Amino acid sequence: MRMLIALLVVVYLVGVGVVLAPTVKAKWNTGSTSQFVTSIASEIPTALAWPATIYRKTTERG
């Protein structure tokens, strides 16, 4: 059971990283640190809700 929970947590955190990756890539070398942190902070709610976004996208197709 612990292994299953650990696997789910790892998959969730990888998904958060995948959602944040385009923002990090776009803002990494441009602007100041405060602009970088602000852009990441604005994307955090979307990144944390990635399972719901995927669920909605799959159910709307059918």
Helices and strands as residue ranges (DSSP letters): H 2-27, H 33-48, H 50-61
